[in-house]
Each structure stands twice: as C-alpha cells, then as structure tokens.
Amino acid sequence: MKPVLLFFVFGSTAALAIDFKKDIRPILKENCYECHSKESGKEKAGYIFDDVETLKLDIQPKGIIVPNQPEESYLLEVMTMDVSEKAHMPPKEAMSAKDIGKIREWIAAGASLEGEGAATLPAPAGPLDWTNTEGRTIKAGFVRLEGENVVLKMPANGQEIPYPLAKLNAASQAQAKAAAEGK
Ligand code: HEC
C-alpha cells in the first residue's frame, strides 16, 4: 500500500488563487511600467508588461514567467536578487515583500491572465485535519470542492492539491461538504 503522502506530493494542480487584473497588474504598473510599457512608450530590453498579448509570450516554459514554477521564473529572479546587482528590477529599488509574495503566488498558481472569475473563488480557510480511509491524517486548508475531489491547500508550500472525496473517511467528507456550503 502506498503512503497517502505520495498522492499528495504528486497530485498537484494549477489552481487559480490570485487575480491578475486585481492583484498583479497594479504591482507591475507601479514598479515596471515606467520603463516597460506601451503606456510609457519604453520597451527596455524588449519587455512590455501592459499589453496582454505581449505578456502572454513571456509566460511559457522558456519565457521569463514559467507557469507553476516561480523559482524558474526570471521575472521573479530580477525582483529578488540583491538590489545592488545590475539586473535587479526595478533598477536600484527593492520591492515590498508583500508584492513579491503575490507575484510568486500568481506564478505558482499558473500565471493566468484571466482576471474575471478568479475573484469569486472562495478564500482558502486555515488548516484543518483530514483523515483518509486508511486512517492517515494530514493538516491542510479547504479550498473548494471540484467534481469528485476536494481541493486542499498544503500549509507548508501553499500548493493546492485535489484529493478524491471517496478516499476520505466519513467525518472528513462531511467536513469538506460543510466547508463548501459555508462559503
Ligand atoms: C527605471 C526603468 C526600469 C524599471 C522601472 C524597470 N526596468 Fe526592467 N529594465 C530596464 C532596463 C534599462 C533594462 C535593460 C538592462 C540591461 O539590459 O542591462 C531592463 C531589463 C529588464 C529585464 C531583462 C533583464 C535581462 O537580464 O535581460 C527584465 C526581465 C526586466 N527588466 C523586468 C522588469 C520588471 C519585472 C520590472 C518591474 C518590477 C522592471 N523591469 C522595472 C529598466 C527598468
């Protein structure tokens, strides 16, 4: 019998937690548009961040935004490297940890540019205990029900992972349904 943790580790999914228009665009506008936008007419190093069609080209495995992989994303690297480095963006200015955290979360969730709809998803609750039919318990936040799965948020890395409802014990199944109705 495989430990359930394996399932949690490999069952990852790209869930939308952050809204591009509401959460991400204002950060780029404030920190980057001055030198990288149609609006300002400046396209330093060829990057424009206020045009969705152009931005889309940056979001791909070989682009500066690698969906689901913040650590592979050069966009995040230029924001987080030492401010004294020449490639640091914005040049010579540190961004707030909160804004950088949002960018990281957005990329981790798949770097979607669809703003609509995402804002209506329920906010993830704090961690709860979930026990499966084999009697193993983990702590995770409830995100939503999705078909036959409950989507749980891992407290360690914020990853959202679907887990089959049928594999949870009766109490945990009831907890998932109650959490979904409570939102
Ligand atoms: C004050 C102007 C300015 C601002 C603001 C600015 N940049 Fe830049 N950016 C530049 C210039 C100039 C270059 C080209 C630097 C070079 O090639 O050495 C550049 C280059 C880049 C590159 C390519 C770097 C490379 O190594 O090829 C990326 C990616 C980038 N910027 C992202 C951003 C992001 C993201 C922001 C906002 C967080 C931002 N920039 C804000 C001026 C700016």
py3Dmol code that shows the C-alpha trace and the ligand (Angstrom):
import py3Dmol

protein = """\
ATOM      1  CA  MET A   1       0.000   0.000   0.000  1.00  0.00           C
ATOM      2  CA  LYS A   2       1.441   3.364  -0.998  1.00  0.00           C
ATOM      3  CA  PRO A   3       1.542   6.043   1.649  1.00  0.00           C
ATOM      4  CA  VAL A   4      -1.082   8.703   1.051  1.00  0.00           C
ATOM      5  CA  LEU A   5       1.583  11.380   1.205  1.00  0.00           C
ATOM      6  CA  LEU A   6       2.872  10.248  -2.170  1.00  0.00           C
ATOM      7  CA  PHE A   7      -0.506  11.029  -3.579  1.00  0.00           C
ATOM      8  CA  PHE A   8      -0.401  14.494  -2.100  1.00  0.00           C
ATOM      9  CA  VAL A   9       3.048  15.165  -3.463  1.00  0.00           C
ATOM     10  CA  PHE A  10       2.283  14.033  -6.997  1.00  0.00           C
ATOM     11  CA  GLY A  11      -1.321  15.069  -7.293  1.00  0.00           C
ATOM     12  CA  SER A  12      -0.605  18.746  -7.835  1.00  0.00           C
ATOM     13  CA  THR A  13      -2.703  21.036  -9.972  1.00  0.00           C
ATOM     14  CA  ALA A  14      -2.636  24.559 -11.289  1.00  0.00           C
ATOM     15  CA  ALA A  15      -5.283  26.298  -9.264  1.00  0.00           C
ATOM     16  CA  LEU A  16      -6.081  29.944  -9.672  1.00  0.00           C
ATOM     17  CA  ALA A  17      -5.684  31.721  -6.374  1.00  0.00           C
ATOM     18  CA  ILE A  18      -4.790  35.233  -7.436  1.00  0.00           C
ATOM     19  CA  ASP A  19      -6.444  37.609  -9.851  1.00  0.00           C
ATOM     20  CA  PHE A  20      -4.171  39.090 -12.489  1.00  0.00           C
ATOM     21  CA  LYS A  21      -6.085  42.307 -13.005  1.00  0.00           C
ATOM     22  CA  LYS A  22      -6.771  42.939  -9.348  1.00  0.00           C
ATOM     23  CA  ASP A  23      -3.560  41.698  -7.738  1.00  0.00           C
ATOM     24  CA  ILE A  24      -0.752  41.577 -10.263  1.00  0.00           C
ATOM     25  CA  ARG A  25      -1.275  44.337 -12.790  1.00  0.00           C
ATOM     26  CA  PRO A  26      -1.168  47.114 -10.159  1.00  0.00           C
ATOM     27  CA  ILE A  27       2.202  45.795  -8.943  1.00  0.00           C
ATOM     28  CA  LEU A  28       3.668  45.759 -12.444  1.00  0.00           C
ATOM     29  CA  LYS A  29       2.169  49.150 -13.143  1.00  0.00           C
ATOM     30  CA  GLU A  30       3.737  50.687 -10.080  1.00  0.00           C
ATOM     31  CA  ASN A  31       7.148  49.080 -10.410  1.00  0.00           C
ATOM     32  CA  CYS A  32       7.736  48.334 -14.079  1.00  0.00           C
ATOM     33  CA  TYR A  33       5.518  50.275 -16.500  1.00  0.00           C
ATOM     34  CA  GLU A  34       7.721  53.348 -16.324  1.00  0.00           C
ATOM     35  CA  CYS A  35      10.305  51.530 -18.450  1.00  0.00           C
ATOM     36  CA  HIS A  36       8.415  48.527 -19.852  1.00  0.00           C
ATOM     37  CA  SER A  37       5.048  49.537 -21.272  1.00  0.00           C
ATOM     38  CA  LYS A  38       3.155  50.789 -24.282  1.00  0.00           C
ATOM     39  CA  GLU A  39       1.766  53.418 -21.949  1.00  0.00           C
ATOM     40  CA  SER A  40       5.193  54.983 -21.364  1.00  0.00           C
ATOM     41  CA  GLY A  41       6.497  54.084 -24.820  1.00  0.00           C
ATOM     42  CA  LYS A  42       9.564  52.438 -23.255  1.00  0.00           C
ATOM     43  CA  GLU A  43      10.415  48.850 -24.005  1.00  0.00           C
ATOM     44  CA  LYS A  44      13.674  48.302 -22.159  1.00  0.00           C
ATOM     45  CA  ALA A  45      15.296  45.023 -23.158  1.00  0.00           C
ATOM     46  CA  GLY A  46      12.192  44.423 -25.303  1.00  0.00           C
ATOM     47  CA  TYR A  47       9.825  43.795 -22.396  1.00  0.00           C
ATOM     48  CA  ILE A  48       6.333  45.299 -22.279  1.00  0.00           C
ATOM     49  CA  PHE A  49       4.142  44.379 -19.346  1.00  0.00           C
ATOM     50  CA  ASP A  50       0.952  46.344 -20.018  1.00  0.00           C
ATOM     51  CA  ASP A  51      -0.043  44.517 -23.177  1.00  0.00           C
ATOM     52  CA  VAL A  52      -1.683  41.159 -22.538  1.00  0.00           C
ATOM     53  CA  GLU A  53      -0.827  39.753 -25.971  1.00  0.00           C
ATOM     54  CA  THR A  54       2.854  40.576 -25.495  1.00  0.00           C
ATOM     55  CA  LEU A  55       2.851  39.423 -21.911  1.00  0.00           C
ATOM     56  CA  LYS A  56       1.436  36.067 -22.984  1.00  0.00           C
ATOM     57  CA  LEU A  57       4.637  35.427 -24.938  1.00  0.00           C
ATOM     58  CA  ASP A  58       6.641  35.758 -21.725  1.00  0.00           C
ATOM     59  CA  ILE A  59       4.520  33.127 -19.990  1.00  0.00           C
ATOM     60  CA  GLN A  60       5.818  29.763 -21.139  1.00  0.00           C
ATOM     61  CA  PRO A  61       8.449  27.198 -20.165  1.00  0.00           C
ATOM     62  CA  LYS A  62      11.177  29.187 -21.935  1.00  0.00           C
ATOM     63  CA  GLY A  63       9.836  32.615 -21.022  1.00  0.00           C
ATOM     64  CA  ILE A  64      10.615  34.841 -18.047  1.00  0.00           C
ATOM     65  CA  ILE A  65       7.440  33.578 -16.375  1.00  0.00           C
ATOM     66  CA  VAL A  66       7.310  29.798 -16.099  1.00  0.00           C
ATOM     67  CA  PRO A  67       3.786  28.767 -15.072  1.00  0.00           C
ATOM     68  CA  ASN A  68       3.709  26.932 -11.734  1.00  0.00           C
ATOM     69  CA  GLN A  69       7.468  27.402 -11.267  1.00  0.00           C
ATOM     70  CA  PRO A  70       8.298  30.654  -9.511  1.00  0.00           C
ATOM     71  CA  GLU A  71      11.858  29.523  -8.827  1.00  0.00           C
ATOM     72  CA  GLU A  72      12.443  29.051 -12.566  1.00  0.00           C
ATOM     73  CA  SER A  73      10.941  32.413 -13.453  1.00  0.00           C
ATOM     74  CA  TYR A  74      13.433  35.111 -14.369  1.00  0.00           C
ATOM     75  CA  LEU A  75      10.788  37.772 -13.720  1.00  0.00           C
ATOM     76  CA  LEU A  76      10.831  36.824 -10.047  1.00  0.00           C
ATOM     77  CA  GLU A  77      14.598  36.464 -10.016  1.00  0.00           C
ATOM     78  CA  VAL A  78      15.210  40.059 -11.131  1.00  0.00           C
ATOM     79  CA  MET A  79      12.895  41.258  -8.355  1.00  0.00           C
ATOM     80  CA  THR A  80      14.504  39.155  -5.641  1.00  0.00           C
ATOM     81  CA  MET A  81      18.229  39.267  -6.439  1.00  0.00           C
ATOM     82  CA  ASP A  82      20.409  41.624  -4.427  1.00  0.00           C
ATOM     83  CA  VAL A  83      19.379  45.188  -5.097  1.00  0.00           C
ATOM     84  CA  SER A  84      22.983  46.113  -5.890  1.00  0.00           C
ATOM     85  CA  GLU A  85      23.048  43.696  -8.846  1.00  0.00           C
ATOM     86  CA  LYS A  86      22.864  45.335 -12.241  1.00  0.00           C
ATOM     87  CA  ALA A  87      19.971  43.171 -13.396  1.00  0.00           C
ATOM     88  CA  HIS A  88      17.834  43.917 -10.325  1.00  0.00           C
ATOM     89  CA  MET A  89      14.388  45.245 -11.292  1.00  0.00           C
ATOM     90  CA  PRO A  90      13.187  47.859 -10.769  1.00  0.00           C
ATOM     91  CA  PRO A  91      16.750  49.243 -11.013  1.00  0.00           C
ATOM     92  CA  LYS A  92      18.244  50.024  -7.588  1.00  0.00           C
ATOM     93  CA  GLU A  93      14.876  49.800  -5.835  1.00  0.00           C
ATOM     94  CA  ALA A  94      13.635  46.984  -3.629  1.00  0.00           C
ATOM     95  CA  MET A  95      10.022  45.896  -3.980  1.00  0.00           C
ATOM     96  CA  SER A  96       7.925  45.123  -0.920  1.00  0.00           C
ATOM     97  CA  ALA A  97       7.987  41.530   0.311  1.00  0.00           C
ATOM     98  CA  LYS A  98       4.193  41.541   0.052  1.00  0.00           C
ATOM     99  CA  ASP A  99       4.205  42.405  -3.641  1.00  0.00           C
ATOM    100  CA  ILE A 100       6.930  39.889  -4.392  1.00  0.00           C
ATOM    101  CA  GLY A 101       4.919  37.289  -2.460  1.00  0.00           C
ATOM    102  CA  LYS A 102       1.886  37.980  -4.641  1.00  0.00           C
ATOM    103  CA  ILE A 103       3.910  37.618  -7.834  1.00  0.00           C
ATOM    104  CA  ARG A 104       5.317  34.338  -6.541  1.00  0.00           C
ATOM    105  CA  GLU A 105       1.862  33.069  -5.618  1.00  0.00           C
ATOM    106  CA  TRP A 106       0.459  34.101  -9.001  1.00  0.00           C
ATOM    107  CA  ILE A 107       3.197  32.226 -10.872  1.00  0.00           C
ATOM    108  CA  ALA A 108       2.853  29.197  -8.566  1.00  0.00           C
ATOM    109  CA  ALA A 109      -0.862  29.123  -9.366  1.00  0.00           C
ATOM    110  CA  GLY A 110      -0.194  29.013 -13.119  1.00  0.00           C
ATOM    111  CA  ALA A 111       0.322  32.707 -14.021  1.00  0.00           C
ATOM    112  CA  SER A 112      -3.114  33.053 -15.564  1.00  0.00           C
ATOM    113  CA  LEU A 113      -4.024  36.326 -17.232  1.00  0.00           C
ATOM    114  CA  GLU A 114      -7.749  35.726 -16.900  1.00  0.00           C
ATOM    115  CA  GLY A 115      -8.868  38.203 -14.298  1.00  0.00           C
ATOM    116  CA  GLU A 116     -12.568  37.501 -14.448  1.00  0.00           C
ATOM    117  CA  GLY A 117     -13.960  34.747 -12.312  1.00  0.00           C
ATOM    118  CA  ALA A 118     -10.906  34.202 -10.186  1.00  0.00           C
ATOM    119  CA  ALA A 119     -12.030  36.800  -7.681  1.00  0.00           C
ATOM    120  CA  THR A 120     -15.195  34.826  -6.961  1.00  0.00           C
ATOM    121  CA  LEU A 121     -13.330  31.733  -5.763  1.00  0.00           C
ATOM    122  CA  PRO A 122     -13.664  31.291  -2.006  1.00  0.00           C
ATOM    123  CA  ALA A 123     -10.643  32.296   0.019  1.00  0.00           C
ATOM    124  CA  PRO A 124      -8.805  29.272   1.417  1.00  0.00           C
ATOM    125  CA  ALA A 125      -9.561  28.632   5.095  1.00  0.00           C
ATOM    126  CA  GLY A 126      -6.995  27.819   7.765  1.00  0.00           C
ATOM    127  CA  PRO A 127      -5.629  24.276   8.079  1.00  0.00           C
ATOM    128  CA  LEU A 128      -7.999  21.506   9.206  1.00  0.00           C
ATOM    129  CA  ASP A 129      -7.363  17.839   9.957  1.00  0.00           C
ATOM    130  CA  TRP A 130      -8.244  15.433   7.111  1.00  0.00           C
ATOM    131  CA  THR A 131      -8.285  11.696   7.639  1.00  0.00           C
ATOM    132  CA  ASN A 132      -8.442   9.221   4.802  1.00  0.00           C
ATOM    133  CA  THR A 133      -9.997   5.779   4.735  1.00  0.00           C
ATOM    134  CA  GLU A 134      -6.642   4.281   5.762  1.00  0.00           C
ATOM    135  CA  GLY A 135      -6.659   6.314   8.941  1.00  0.00           C
ATOM    136  CA  ARG A 136      -3.889   8.706   7.936  1.00  0.00           C
ATOM    137  CA  THR A 137      -4.345  12.348   8.909  1.00  0.00           C
ATOM    138  CA  ILE A 138      -2.861  15.439   7.359  1.00  0.00           C
ATOM    139  CA  LYS A 139      -3.339  19.137   8.018  1.00  0.00           C
ATOM    140  CA  ALA A 140      -4.476  21.243   5.069  1.00  0.00           C
ATOM    141  CA  GLY A 141      -6.704  24.178   4.247  1.00  0.00           C
ATOM    142  CA  PHE A 142     -10.013  23.667   2.452  1.00  0.00           C
ATOM    143  CA  VAL A 143     -10.108  25.440  -0.922  1.00  0.00           C
ATOM    144  CA  ARG A 144     -13.179  24.101  -2.747  1.00  0.00           C
ATOM    145  CA  LEU A 145     -14.970  21.022  -3.999  1.00  0.00           C
ATOM    146  CA  GLU A 146     -14.154  20.157  -7.600  1.00  0.00           C
ATOM    147  CA  GLY A 147     -16.153  17.280  -9.058  1.00  0.00           C
ATOM    148  CA  GLU A 148     -15.278  14.152  -7.078  1.00  0.00           C
ATOM    149  CA  ASN A 149     -12.324  15.846  -5.419  1.00  0.00           C
ATOM    150  CA  VAL A 150     -11.747  18.188  -2.550  1.00  0.00           C
ATOM    151  CA  VAL A 151      -9.005  20.718  -3.284  1.00  0.00           C
ATOM    152  CA  LEU A 152      -6.739  21.115  -0.265  1.00  0.00           C
ATOM    153  CA  LYS A 153      -4.075  23.710   0.362  1.00  0.00           C
ATOM    154  CA  MET A 154      -0.808  22.435   1.821  1.00  0.00           C
ATOM    155  CA  PRO A 155       0.281  24.726   4.676  1.00  0.00           C
ATOM    156  CA  ALA A 156       3.980  24.051   4.015  1.00  0.00           C
ATOM    157  CA  ASN A 157       4.162  25.460   0.492  1.00  0.00           C
ATOM    158  CA  GLY A 158       0.689  26.785  -0.277  1.00  0.00           C
ATOM    159  CA  GLN A 159       0.275  24.249  -3.061  1.00  0.00           C
ATOM    160  CA  GLU A 160      -3.326  23.373  -3.939  1.00  0.00           C
ATOM    161  CA  ILE A 161      -3.927  19.696  -4.426  1.00  0.00           C
ATOM    162  CA  PRO A 162      -7.074  17.751  -5.365  1.00  0.00           C
ATOM    163  CA  TYR A 163      -7.846  14.649  -3.320  1.00  0.00           C
ATOM    164  CA  PRO A 164     -10.665  12.179  -4.056  1.00  0.00           C
ATOM    165  CA  LEU A 165     -13.525  12.698  -1.613  1.00  0.00           C
ATOM    166  CA  ALA A 166     -14.210   8.958  -1.699  1.00  0.00           C
ATOM    167  CA  LYS A 167     -10.804   8.319  -0.125  1.00  0.00           C
ATOM    168  CA  LEU A 168     -11.586  10.410   2.939  1.00  0.00           C
ATOM    169  CA  ASN A 169     -13.349   8.963   5.953  1.00  0.00           C
ATOM    170  CA  ALA A 170     -16.994   9.910   6.543  1.00  0.00           C
ATOM    171  CA  ALA A 171     -16.207  12.691   9.022  1.00  0.00           C
ATOM    172  CA  SER A 172     -13.708  14.319   6.664  1.00  0.00           C
ATOM    173  CA  GLN A 173     -16.123  14.039   3.738  1.00  0.00           C
ATOM    174  CA  ALA A 174     -18.771  15.775   5.843  1.00  0.00           C
ATOM    175  CA  GLN A 175     -16.212  18.416   6.820  1.00  0.00           C
ATOM    176  CA  ALA A 176     -15.468  19.110   3.134  1.00  0.00           C
ATOM    177  CA  LYS A 177     -19.153  19.472   2.299  1.00  0.00           C
ATOM    178  CA  ALA A 178     -19.800  21.710   5.290  1.00  0.00           C
ATOM    179  CA  ALA A 179     -16.801  23.866   4.352  1.00  0.00           C
ATOM    180  CA  ALA A 180     -18.085  24.193   0.781  1.00  0.00           C
ATOM    181  CA  GLU A 181     -21.553  25.205   1.932  1.00  0.00           C
ATOM    182  CA  GLY A 182     -20.186  27.650   4.454  1.00  0.00           C
ATOM    183  CA  LYS A 183     -18.653  29.736   1.662  1.00  0.00           C
TER     184      LYS A 183
END
"""
ligand_1 = """\
43
HEC
C 13.709 52.800 -14.402
C 13.491 51.906 -15.535
C 13.127 50.466 -15.270
C 12.153 49.982 -14.433
C 11.235 50.746 -13.506
C 12.139 48.536 -14.633
N 13.081 48.182 -15.554
Fe 13.438 46.323 -16.264
N 14.913 47.018 -17.414
C 15.307 48.345 -17.502
C 16.464 48.457 -18.373
C 17.208 49.740 -18.708
C 16.762 47.138 -18.780
C 17.904 46.682 -19.648
C 19.045 46.413 -18.701
C 20.157 45.729 -19.345
O 19.973 45.117 -20.392
O 21.239 45.782 -18.744
C 15.774 46.266 -18.177
C 15.728 44.903 -18.352
C 14.798 44.069 -17.794
C 14.748 42.652 -17.988
C 15.743 41.824 -18.777
C 16.958 41.669 -17.907
C 17.998 40.801 -18.542
O 18.818 40.284 -17.771
O 17.973 40.616 -19.746
C 13.687 42.184 -17.278
C 13.222 40.730 -17.170
C 13.078 43.314 -16.647
N 13.776 44.437 -16.971
C 11.976 43.243 -15.848
C 11.497 44.302 -15.111
C 10.440 44.184 -14.152
C 9.692 42.893 -13.845
C 10.256 45.404 -13.611
C 9.297 45.781 -12.523
C 9.406 45.011 -11.324
C 11.200 46.305 -14.243
N 11.942 45.602 -15.140
C 11.308 47.666 -13.964
C 14.707 49.413 -16.887
C 13.685 49.341 -15.963
"""
view = py3Dmol.view(width=600, height=400)
view.addModel(protein, "pdb")
view.setStyle({"model": 0}, {"cartoon": {"style": "trace"}})
view.addModel(ligand_1, "xyz")
view.setStyle({"model": 1}, {"stick": {}})
view.zoomTo()
view.show()
